[in-house]
């Protein structure tokens, strides 16, 4: 399903990324391509159950995808949500750059008028 990202999408992604363990999970998945919750738990100082809960949050935010292969669920990173969030942040930064440039021009004009 292709849909335009909304504020709720960005909020859920940023909320998911706010937790350090979830960022570590994304790093591990990005480095290894795919992994099971058990494999990921072996590389982190948390239980498999905790990893599964973190993966559920990441999945809900659209950051990972779990594919059932036999009795295992293999997780991979979904880059679309990260790319969408990066574009949103770049747009926000560009808006602030424009605002700051406008303030700077106004301040410089006011300073010239005082001379």
Secondary structure, 3 states (H helix, E strand, C coil): CCCCCCHHHHHHHHHHHCCHHHHHHHHHHHHHCCEEHHHHHHCCCCCHHHHHHHHHHHHHCCCEEEEEECCEEEEEECHHHHHHHHHHHHHHHHHHHHHHHHHHHHHHHHHHHHC
